[in-house]
């Protein structure tokens, strides 16, 4: 898939089939996060891939707006060390993984992490060290139905040249 096709096709999907995602595809998705841009070349990220149904359900139950996670066949929990630009770096890694999943025909949805009340509980659930910051949880699975990206504002509506 062309890069721009993946960007335009990516959508937040919350309903998945029971078909498991191949380990090689999960590794490819995480590898896309690993090579994301990073401020000062710090690479502060750590990724936990969860494929056990009981653990995915446990994570879903901890969240507030991520209950649909329980229907996925995998999740990637994204953490970062507490660096100056941890949030920017972790978000860049998350977006790379969402696009990689789209490219591989896997549906995904970004579940908020940073500053959410459940951050310590998610970290404990996956055994993450206390010094890491939760950036996001990515829900993954093969889509139950064909999904389409939300209609976006046109380029003409959002683009300004030289000044606002």
Backbone torsions as a table, in degrees:
resi	resn	phi	psi	omega
1	UNK	NA	138.3	175.7
2	UNK	-66.6	147.1	-178.7
3	UNK	-54.1	-48.8	-178.4
4	UNK	-66.6	-32.3	175.2
5	UNK	-63.3	-44.9	179.1
6	UNK	-62.2	-42.7	179.6
7	UNK	-61.6	-45.2	-177.6
8	UNK	-74.6	-28.5	-178.1
9	UNK	-83.6	-25.1	-175.9
10	UNK	-57.9	132.3	179.8
11	UNK	-143.3	154.8	174.5
12	UNK	-79.2	115.9	-177.2
13	UNK	-116.0	134.0	-175.5
14	UNK	-120.8	5.3	178.2
15	UNK	-129.6	127.7	-173.0
16	UNK	-130.2	158.8	171.9
17	UNK	-81.1	176.1	178.5
18	UNK	-87.2	-1.0	-177.8
19	UNK	-64.5	123.4	179.5
20	UNK	-69.1	151.7	177.1
21	UNK	-89.0	133.0	-178.9
22	UNK	-62.2	140.7	-179.0
23	UNK	-55.2	-41.0	-179.5
24	UNK	-60.7	-38.2	178.9
25	UNK	-69.5	-40.8	177.7
26	UNK	-62.1	-41.1	178.0
27	UNK	-64.9	-38.1	178.3
28	UNK	-64.4	-40.4	179.0
29	UNK	-63.8	-47.3	179.3
30	UNK	-63.9	-37.2	178.4
31	UNK	-61.3	-34.9	175.9
32	UNK	-63.2	-37.2	175.4
33	UNK	-68.3	-39.3	-178.5
34	UNK	-60.9	-32.7	-176.7
35	UNK	-96.5	14.8	179.1
36	UNK	-65.6	159.6	174.7
37	UNK	-62.8	147.6	-178.1
38	UNK	-144.9	131.3	178.9
39	UNK	-63.0	136.1	176.4
40	UNK	55.1	23.1	179.2
41	UNK	53.4	35.4	-176.9
42	UNK	-80.1	-28.4	-178.0
43	UNK	43.8	62.5	-173.2
44	UNK	-78.7	-1.1	-170.6
45	UNK	-79.9	153.7	171.6
46	UNK	-139.9	139.9	-176.3
47	UNK	-123.9	132.9	175.7
48	UNK	-116.3	117.1	177.0
49	UNK	-93.5	127.6	-179.7
50	UNK	-117.9	125.4	178.9
51	UNK	-124.6	-10.8	179.0
52	UNK	-75.9	124.5	-174.6
53	UNK	-54.5	-41.5	-178.2
54	UNK	-64.2	-39.3	-179.2
55	UNK	-71.0	-38.7	177.1
56	UNK	-61.9	-43.2	178.3
57	UNK	-63.5	-40.4	177.8
58	UNK	-59.8	-44.6	178.0
59	UNK	-62.7	-43.6	178.9
60	UNK	-58.9	-42.6	-178.5
61	UNK	-66.2	-27.3	-179.8
62	UNK	-75.0	-32.8	-175.4
63	UNK	-75.2	167.9	174.9
64	UNK	-97.9	-48.0	-178.0
65	UNK	-110.6	20.9	-178.7
66	UNK	-119.2	25.9	-177.9
67	UNK	-59.2	-29.4	179.3
68	UNK	-63.6	-17.6	177.5
69	UNK	-51.3	-34.2	-178.7
70	UNK	-59.7	-24.2	179.5
71	UNK	-85.0	-8.7	-179.7
72	UNK	-80.7	166.2	178.2
73	UNK	-104.2	-4.7	175.4
74	UNK	-158.1	158.7	174.2
75	UNK	-143.0	146.8	172.5
76	UNK	-118.2	122.3	178.7
77	UNK	-100.7	122.8	-174.8
78	UNK	-105.4	122.2	176.9
79	UNK	-119.3	157.4	172.1
80	UNK	-137.7	149.2	170.0
81	UNK	-66.1	155.1	-176.0
82	UNK	-79.4	74.9	177.2
83	UNK	-98.0	173.3	-178.2
84	UNK	-57.6	-39.7	-176.3
85	UNK	-115.6	35.6	-177.5
86	UNK	-56.8	-40.1	-175.6
87	UNK	-69.9	-44.9	178.2
88	UNK	-61.3	-45.6	-179.7
89	UNK	-63.0	-46.3	-179.5
90	UNK	-65.4	-35.6	177.8
91	UNK	-70.5	-37.3	176.7
92	UNK	-62.6	-43.0	178.5
93	UNK	-63.6	-42.2	179.4
94	UNK	-61.1	-47.6	-178.9
95	UNK	-63.3	-40.5	176.6
96	UNK	-57.7	-41.6	-178.7
97	UNK	-69.2	-37.6	177.1
98	UNK	-61.6	-42.4	179.5
99	UNK	-68.9	-39.9	177.7
100	UNK	-62.5	-41.6	178.0
101	UNK	-60.2	-45.9	178.2
102	UNK	-57.5	-45.5	179.8
103	UNK	-59.0	-32.8	-178.6
104	UNK	-90.1	4.0	179.4
105	UNK	79.9	19.2	-179.5
106	UNK	-106.0	131.9	179.3
107	UNK	-80.6	153.4	-177.2
108	UNK	-151.5	165.0	173.0
109	UNK	-152.1	134.9	179.4
110	UNK	-84.8	123.5	175.9
111	UNK	-109.7	129.2	-175.2
112	UNK	-59.7	147.6	177.1
113	UNK	-128.4	-69.2	-173.1
114	UNK	-47.2	129.6	177.2
115	UNK	72.6	4.3	177.9
116	UNK	-80.8	148.0	-177.8
117	UNK	-61.1	-25.4	-174.7
118	UNK	-88.6	2.2	-177.5
119	UNK	-50.7	-50.6	-178.9
120	UNK	-62.9	-34.2	-179.4
121	UNK	-69.7	-38.9	176.6
122	UNK	-65.0	-44.6	179.9
123	UNK	-59.1	-45.3	178.7
124	UNK	-63.1	-40.1	-176.6
125	UNK	-62.0	-30.7	-179.9
126	UNK	-107.6	7.5	175.9
127	UNK	72.0	26.4	-179.5
128	UNK	-76.5	145.6	176.0
129	UNK	-61.1	148.0	-176.9
130	UNK	-64.5	-21.7	-176.7
131	UNK	-80.9	-3.6	178.9
132	UNK	-90.5	149.4	178.4
133	UNK	-104.1	132.3	176.2
134	UNK	-74.6	124.8	178.8
135	UNK	-98.2	-49.3	-175.8
136	UNK	-162.4	164.9	169.2
137	UNK	-124.4	128.3	179.0
138	UNK	-106.4	119.8	175.2
139	UNK	-85.2	135.2	-176.8
140	UNK	-134.7	148.1	174.3
141	UNK	176.3	165.9	173.4
142	UNK	-75.8	135.0	-173.8
143	UNK	-66.3	140.0	177.9
144	UNK	-70.6	-37.7	177.4
145	UNK	-134.8	162.0	177.8
146	UNK	-63.0	130.7	-178.8
147	UNK	-110.5	153.6	176.1
148	UNK	-128.1	145.7	179.5
149	UNK	-67.3	147.9	176.6
150	UNK	-60.2	139.4	178.5
151	UNK	-62.3	129.8	-178.1
152	UNK	-103.3	158.0	173.2
153	UNK	-62.6	151.5	-177.9
154	UNK	-72.1	159.5	177.7
155	UNK	-58.3	-40.0	-179.7
156	UNK	-59.4	-32.3	-178.9
157	UNK	-75.2	-25.3	-172.5
158	UNK	-113.0	-14.5	-175.2
159	UNK	-91.0	130.6	174.1
160	UNK	-124.6	143.7	177.1
161	UNK	-109.2	127.7	173.8
162	UNK	71.8	-32.7	177.4
163	UNK	-163.0	166.0	178.9
164	UNK	-71.7	NA	NA
